[in-house]
Amino acid sequence: MLALVLLLHSVGAAYAAAPIIPPPPDIAATSYLLIDATSQEVLVEHNAHEQNPPASLTKIMTSYIAEQEIVAGRLSPQDQVLVSVNAWRTGGSKTFIREGTQVSVDDLLKGIIIQSGNDASVALAEHIGGSELAFANMMNQQAAVLGMRNTHFTNSTGLPDSEHYSSAWDMALLTRDLIQRFPDHYAVYSQRSYEFNNIDQPNRNKLLWRDRTVDGVKTGYTREAGYCLVASAVRQGMRLISVVMGTDSDQARMRESQKLLSYGFRYFETQSLYEADVSLKEQQLYYGEVDAVSLGVAEDVVVTFPRGYYKDIEAELVVPKLLEAPLVVGQEVGELKLRLHDETIYQAPLVALADVEESGMFSQLSDFISLFFSQLFSDE
């Protein structure tokens, strides 16, 4: 189909140098990833889809499932959970809950998120799922919904199991959805300490002390997984999510995460350029009850690009030369392309923003004659 390419806007100079960005820093980790949380643009990655033991990064999903149950009304932060022998005996990091006592869901969630308590994770998993195995099934179902293709959970804690694995990309997907869907719940991840049973339990994510723009997320460690960390920070309205898996120390996971975040904020920016369902162009239409239809995008256009080059972005609308009725809202009729120095940095379908029915017979005949003569005398 013939198409008409229209320059939508260009706010840059006639000529500007192409962006010069240094290569990403060397990261001492088995796998790692840095993405913009809004645009999902990948800024840095290495083995991001590789399956690795996630250790206590698992608990991001454990708390996610709990918050989902709260939002659905099937669970309340004030609900009292009876601590089982199984939960009490779980090894590794602890919230120091006691067998036979009752602990609120709210306290268990803080123990899971801040102290990374395995005992609290098992107690909450048993309360929600009936057993930890059933809860792991719920975790896997949610992972499938989120598109976490390289993830499989067998427990709520991240304790070693050959069938328990995830990837840096999957953990970033999960974290992004957690932040966007449950912002109030996510605020717990920024708490630096939590007191339970008269024991002050500091947050294991020490980046919260090092960088005031960091507001989460979760550490993890087992011998098999190494030292892992999902971190997120916001600067000037731009949120980044970093994931490092398989570093060799607590200091290393903080240092490598900080390197990723610093690189992303230094050399990139994210802007919202167009809103969904807002007309970008009125396009002439044939054989319809109206002579033109508004075209736009179905989703907000948010783009991450090299910092300082906003004015050099050019937008083009690629639309059919002959657009005919009928049309329905949301029907794809063209494409929006954003270019930066001859490189396409974003593409999205251009859609009709209104229903347009076919016109009557006489009106269609008039359009047919008009098209016939316009094509007859066209240079093309």
C-alpha positions as CSV (number, residue, x, y, z in Angstrom):
1,M,0.0,0.0,0.0
2,L,1.3,3.4,-0.9
3,A,2.0,5.5,2.2
4,L,2.4,9.2,2.9
5,V,5.2,10.1,5.3
6,L,4.5,13.3,7.2
7,L,7.0,15.2,9.4
8,L,5.1,15.8,12.6
9,H,7.7,17.9,14.3
10,S,11.4,18.5,14.5
11,V,12.6,20.9,17.2
12,G,16.3,20.4,16.6
13,A,18.8,22.3,14.6
14,A,19.4,21.6,10.9
15,Y,22.5,19.6,11.9
16,A,23.7,18.3,15.3
17,A,26.3,15.8,16.2
18,A,25.3,12.2,16.9
19,P,25.1,11.3,20.6
20,I,28.5,10.3,22.1
21,I,28.0,8.0,25.1
22,P,30.7,6.0,26.8
23,P,30.3,2.2,27.0
24,P,28.7,0.9,30.1
25,P,30.9,0.2,33.1
26,D,32.3,-3.2,33.7
27,I,30.1,-5.0,36.2
28,A,31.4,-7.9,38.3
29,A,28.3,-10.1,38.3
30,T,27.1,-13.3,36.7
31,S,24.2,-11.4,35.1
32,Y,22.9,-7.9,35.3
33,L,20.4,-5.4,33.9
34,L,19.5,-1.8,33.9
35,I,16.1,-0.6,32.6
36,D,14.0,2.5,32.7
37,A,10.9,1.6,34.7
38,T,8.5,3.7,32.6
39,S,9.7,3.0,29.0
40,Q,11.2,-0.4,29.8
41,E,14.2,0.6,27.6
42,V,17.2,-1.6,28.3
43,L,20.2,0.6,29.0
44,V,22.7,-2.1,30.1
45,E,22.5,-5.8,30.1
46,H,24.6,-9.0,30.4
47,N,23.1,-12.5,30.5
48,A,19.8,-10.8,31.5
49,H,17.7,-13.8,30.5
50,E,20.0,-16.4,32.0
51,Q,18.4,-18.7,34.6
52,N,20.1,-18.3,38.0
53,P,19.2,-19.0,41.6
54,P,17.5,-15.7,42.9
55,A,18.0,-16.3,46.6
56,S,15.9,-13.9,48.6
57,L,15.0,-11.8,45.6
58,T,12.2,-14.5,45.6
59,K,10.6,-12.6,48.4
60,I,9.7,-9.7,46.0
61,M,7.1,-12.2,44.6
62,T,6.1,-13.4,48.0
63,S,5.2,-9.9,49.1
64,Y,3.6,-9.2,45.7
65,I,1.2,-12.1,46.1
66,A,0.3,-11.0,49.6
67,E,-0.4,-7.5,48.5
68,Q,-2.5,-8.8,45.7
69,E,-4.5,-10.8,48.2
70,I,-5.0,-7.6,50.3
71,V,-6.2,-5.5,47.4
72,A,-8.6,-8.3,46.4
73,G,-10.0,-8.3,49.9
74,R,-9.0,-11.8,50.7
75,L,-6.4,-10.8,53.2
76,S,-6.0,-7.9,55.7
77,P,-2.9,-6.4,57.2
78,Q,-4.5,-6.9,60.6
79,D,-5.2,-10.6,60.1
80,Q,-3.4,-12.8,62.7
81,V,-1.3,-15.6,61.4
82,L,-0.6,-18.7,63.5
83,V,3.2,-19.5,63.3
84,S,3.7,-23.2,62.5
85,V,6.6,-25.4,63.6
86,N,7.7,-25.6,60.0
87,A,7.9,-21.8,59.7
88,W,9.6,-21.4,63.0
89,R,12.3,-24.0,62.1
90,T,13.1,-22.6,58.6
91,G,16.8,-21.8,58.4
92,G,18.6,-18.8,57.2
93,S,17.7,-15.2,57.9
94,K,15.0,-14.7,60.5
95,T,12.4,-12.3,61.8
96,F,12.4,-14.2,65.1
97,I,8.8,-15.2,65.1
98,R,7.9,-18.0,67.6
99,E,6.1,-21.3,67.1
100,G,2.5,-21.2,68.3
101,T,2.2,-17.4,68.5
102,Q,0.1,-15.2,66.3
103,V,1.7,-12.5,64.2
104,S,-0.1,-9.9,62.0
105,V,0.2,-10.0,58.3
106,D,1.6,-6.5,58.4
107,D,4.4,-7.5,60.8
108,L,5.2,-10.6,58.6
109,L,5.4,-8.4,55.5
110,K,7.8,-6.0,57.2
111,G,9.8,-9.0,58.3
112,I,9.9,-10.4,54.8
113,I,10.8,-7.1,53.1
114,I,13.1,-5.4,55.6
115,Q,14.8,-8.2,57.4
116,S,14.3,-10.9,54.7
117,G,13.0,-13.3,57.2
118,N,12.6,-16.8,55.9
119,D,10.4,-17.8,58.9
120,A,8.1,-14.9,58.1
121,S,7.9,-15.9,54.4
122,V,6.9,-19.4,55.2
123,A,4.4,-18.4,57.8
124,L,2.7,-16.0,55.4
125,A,2.9,-18.5,52.5
126,E,1.2,-21.2,54.6
127,H,-1.5,-18.7,55.7
128,I,-2.3,-17.6,52.1
129,G,-1.9,-20.9,50.2
130,G,-2.6,-23.5,52.9
131,S,0.9,-24.8,52.3
132,E,4.2,-23.4,51.0
133,L,4.0,-25.7,48.0
134,A,0.5,-24.4,47.1
135,F,1.7,-20.8,47.6
136,A,4.6,-21.5,45.2
137,N,2.1,-22.6,42.6
138,M,0.4,-19.2,43.0
139,M,3.8,-17.5,42.5
140,N,4.3,-19.4,39.3
141,Q,0.9,-18.5,38.0
142,Q,1.6,-14.9,38.6
143,A,5.0,-15.2,37.0
144,A,3.3,-16.5,33.9
145,V,0.9,-13.6,33.9
146,L,3.8,-11.1,34.1
147,G,5.7,-12.8,31.3
148,M,8.5,-14.1,33.5
149,R,9.6,-16.8,31.1
150,N,12.8,-17.8,32.8
151,T,11.4,-18.2,36.3
152,H,10.1,-21.1,38.4
153,F,9.5,-21.0,42.1
154,T,9.4,-24.0,44.5
155,N,9.3,-22.0,47.7
156,S,8.6,-18.6,49.2
157,T,12.1,-17.9,50.6
158,G,14.6,-18.5,47.8
159,L,16.4,-21.2,49.8
160,P,18.3,-23.4,47.4
161,D,16.5,-25.8,45.1
162,S,17.6,-27.0,41.6
163,E,14.1,-26.2,40.3
164,H,14.0,-22.7,41.8
165,Y,15.4,-20.1,39.4
166,S,14.8,-16.7,37.8
167,S,16.6,-14.1,35.7
168,A,17.7,-10.5,35.9
169,W,15.1,-9.6,33.3
170,D,12.3,-11.4,35.1
171,M,13.1,-9.8,38.4
172,A,13.1,-6.3,36.8
173,L,9.7,-7.1,35.2
174,L,8.3,-8.1,38.6
175,T,9.8,-5.1,40.4
176,R,8.4,-2.7,37.8
177,D,4.9,-4.1,38.1
178,L,5.1,-4.1,41.9
179,I,6.1,-0.4,42.0
180,Q,3.4,0.6,39.5
181,R,0.5,-1.5,40.9
182,F,1.2,-1.3,44.6
183,P,2.9,2.1,45.4
184,D,1.8,2.2,49.0
185,H,3.1,-1.3,49.6
186,Y,6.3,-0.5,47.8
187,A,7.0,2.3,50.3
188,V,7.8,-0.4,52.9
189,Y,10.9,-1.3,50.8
190,S,12.4,2.0,51.7
191,Q,12.2,1.6,55.4
192,R,15.7,1.3,56.9
193,S,14.8,-0.7,60.0
194,Y,12.0,-2.6,61.7
195,E,11.6,-3.6,65.3
196,F,9.9,-6.9,66.2
197,N,10.1,-8.8,69.6
198,N,12.3,-5.9,70.9
199,I,14.9,-6.7,68.2
200,D,15.9,-3.9,65.9
201,Q,16.2,-5.4,62.4
202,P,18.0,-3.2,59.8
203,N,17.2,-3.3,56.1
204,R,19.8,-5.4,54.3
205,N,19.7,-3.1,51.3
206,K,22.6,-0.7,52.4
207,L,22.1,1.4,49.3
208,L,19.3,3.1,51.2
209,W,22.0,4.7,53.3
210,R,24.4,5.4,50.5
211,D,22.1,7.0,48.0
212,R,19.1,9.0,49.1
213,T,17.5,8.5,45.6
214,V,17.3,4.8,46.1
215,D,13.9,3.6,47.6
216,G,14.2,-0.2,47.3
217,V,14.3,-3.0,46.6
218,K,15.7,-6.4,47.8
219,T,18.9,-8.2,48.6
220,G,19.5,-11.9,48.3
221,Y,22.3,-14.4,49.2
222,T,22.9,-18.1,49.2
223,R,26.2,-19.9,48.4
224,E,24.7,-21.0,45.1
225,A,23.3,-17.6,44.1
226,G,26.1,-15.4,45.4
227,Y,25.2,-11.9,46.5
228,C,22.2,-10.4,44.6
229,L,20.4,-7.1,44.6
230,V,17.5,-5.5,42.9
231,A,17.6,-1.7,43.3
232,S,15.5,1.2,42.2
233,A,16.0,4.9,42.3
234,V,14.3,8.1,41.1
235,R,16.0,11.2,40.0
236,Q,14.2,14.2,38.4
237,G,11.2,12.0,37.8
238,M,13.1,9.3,36.0
239,R,13.0,5.8,37.7
240,L,15.6,3.2,36.9
241,I,15.6,-0.5,38.1
242,S,18.9,-2.3,38.3
243,V,19.5,-6.0,38.9
244,V,22.8,-7.7,39.8
245,M,23.0,-11.5,40.4
246,G,26.0,-13.5,41.4
247,T,28.4,-10.9,42.8
248,D,31.0,-12.0,45.4
249,S,30.2,-9.9,48.4
250,D,27.7,-7.5,50.1
251,Q,30.0,-4.6,49.2
252,A,30.2,-5.8,45.6
253,R,26.5,-6.0,45.0
254,M,26.1,-2.4,46.3
255,R,29.0,-1.1,44.3
256,E,28.0,-2.7,41.1
257,S,24.4,-1.6,41.5
258,Q,25.5,2.0,42.1
259,K,27.7,1.9,39.0
260,L,24.7,0.8,36.9
261,L,22.4,3.5,38.4
262,S,24.9,6.3,38.1
263,Y,25.6,5.4,34.4
264,G,21.9,5.4,33.6
265,F,21.1,8.7,35.2
266,R,24.2,10.4,33.9
267,Y,23.8,9.5,30.2
268,F,20.1,9.0,29.6
269,E,16.7,10.7,30.2
270,T,13.1,9.7,29.8
271,Q,10.3,11.9,28.4
272,S,6.6,11.5,27.8
273,L,6.1,12.8,24.3
274,Y,2.5,12.0,23.3
275,E,-0.6,11.0,25.2
276,A,-2.9,8.2,24.3
277,D,-6.1,9.1,22.4
278,V,-5.0,12.6,21.6
279,S,-5.2,13.6,18.0
280,L,-1.9,13.9,16.2
281,K,-3.4,14.4,12.7
282,E,-6.7,14.8,10.9
283,Q,-6.5,12.5,7.9
284,Q,-8.6,12.8,4.8
285,L,-11.0,9.8,4.5
286,Y,-13.0,8.4,1.6
287,Y,-16.3,6.6,1.4
288,G,-17.2,7.6,5.0
289,E,-19.9,9.6,6.7
290,V,-17.3,12.2,7.5
291,D,-14.5,13.6,5.4
292,A,-11.6,13.2,7.9
293,V,-10.7,11.1,10.9
294,S,-8.4,11.8,13.9
295,L,-5.4,9.6,14.2
296,G,-3.3,9.1,17.4
297,V,-1.6,6.4,19.5
298,A,-3.4,3.9,21.7
299,E,-0.8,4.1,24.6
300,D,1.2,7.0,26.0
301,V,4.5,7.4,24.1
302,V,7.3,7.4,26.7
303,V,10.9,7.3,25.3
304,T,14.3,7.0,26.8
305,F,17.2,8.5,24.9
306,P,20.7,10.0,25.3
307,R,20.6,12.9,27.8
308,G,20.5,16.3,26.2
309,Y,19.2,15.3,22.8
310,Y,15.5,15.9,23.2
311,K,15.4,18.7,20.7
312,D,17.0,16.5,18.0
313,I,14.2,13.9,18.0
314,E,12.1,13.9,14.8
315,A,8.6,12.4,14.7
316,E,7.0,11.0,11.5
317,L,3.6,9.7,10.8
318,V,3.4,7.0,8.1
319,V,-0.2,6.9,6.9
320,P,-1.9,5.3,3.9
321,K,-2.2,7.7,0.9
322,L,-5.8,6.5,0.5
323,L,-7.7,5.9,3.7
324,E,-11.2,4.4,3.3
325,A,-14.2,3.8,5.6
326,P,-15.4,1.9,7.5
327,L,-13.1,2.4,10.5
328,V,-13.4,1.4,14.2
329,V,-11.8,3.0,17.2
330,G,-8.4,1.6,17.8
331,Q,-8.0,0.2,14.2
332,E,-4.4,0.4,13.1
333,V,-4.0,2.6,10.0
334,G,-0.4,3.7,10.1
335,E,2.7,4.1,12.2
336,L,4.4,6.7,14.4
337,K,8.2,6.7,14.1
338,L,10.6,8.7,16.3
339,R,14.1,9.2,14.9
340,L,17.3,10.5,16.4
341,H,20.0,11.2,13.9
342,D,18.6,8.7,11.3
343,E,18.2,6.0,13.9
344,T,14.6,4.9,14.7
345,I,14.3,4.9,18.5
346,Y,10.6,4.2,18.8
347,Q,7.8,2.8,16.7
348,A,4.1,2.5,17.5
349,P,0.9,1.9,15.6
350,L,-1.2,4.9,14.5
351,V,-4.8,4.2,15.2
352,A,-8.2,5.7,14.4
353,L,-9.6,7.7,17.3
354,A,-13.3,7.4,16.2
355,D,-15.7,5.0,14.5
356,V,-16.5,6.0,11.0
357,E,-19.3,4.2,9.1
358,E,-19.6,3.9,5.4
359,S,-21.5,6.7,3.7
360,G,-24.5,6.3,1.5
361,M,-24.4,5.2,-2.2
362,F,-24.4,8.7,-3.7
363,S,-21.7,10.0,-1.4
364,Q,-19.5,7.0,-2.2
365,L,-20.1,7.6,-5.9
366,S,-18.9,11.1,-5.5
367,D,-15.8,10.0,-3.7
368,F,-15.1,7.4,-6.4
369,I,-15.3,10.0,-9.2
370,S,-13.1,12.4,-7.2
371,L,-10.5,9.6,-6.6
372,F,-10.6,8.5,-10.2
373,F,-9.8,12.0,-11.6
374,S,-7.2,12.7,-8.9
375,Q,-5.4,9.5,-9.8
376,L,-5.8,10.0,-13.5
377,F,-3.9,13.3,-13.3
378,S,-1.5,12.3,-10.6
379,D,2.2,12.4,-11.5
380,E,2.7,9.1,-9.7
